[in-house]
Amino acid sequence: MEDFPVGLIAAGALLQYLYETQKTSLSHFLRIYTRTLRINICSFDSSTRRNLSELTETLREKQKRGSLLWVLDKTKTAMGARTLRTYIERKFQSI
C-alpha cells in the first residue's frame, strides 16, 4: 500500500464506516490487496472515425435511437448515460 497512500486512506475510511454501521467485529478482514486497472484506448484516423460515426447518433436523423450507444445504453440514470457516451467517444477518439 506504500504506492497508494490515497487508497490506504480510503480503505481506512471504509473499515471505519463498516465498524460504525455493522456494529460487529471486523476481525475477518485480514489483508488489503491492491489492484491496478489497465484501460486500453483505440485510436483511429479521421477516415475510420467517419465510417464509425454512428457510434452515438445516426447519420440521417442525428438521433441516439439506432446508434451503437442506443444498443448498449442500459444505464438507469442520466449520469450513467452521459458517462457511457463519454466512454464510447473517448474509446474511439481520433488520432
Protein Blocks (a to p, Z undefined) as FASTA:
>chain_A
ZZmmmlmmmmmmmmmmmmmmnopafklpmbdcddddddddddddfklmmmmmmmmbcfkl
opabhpaklmmmmcfbfklmmmmmmmmmmmmccZZ
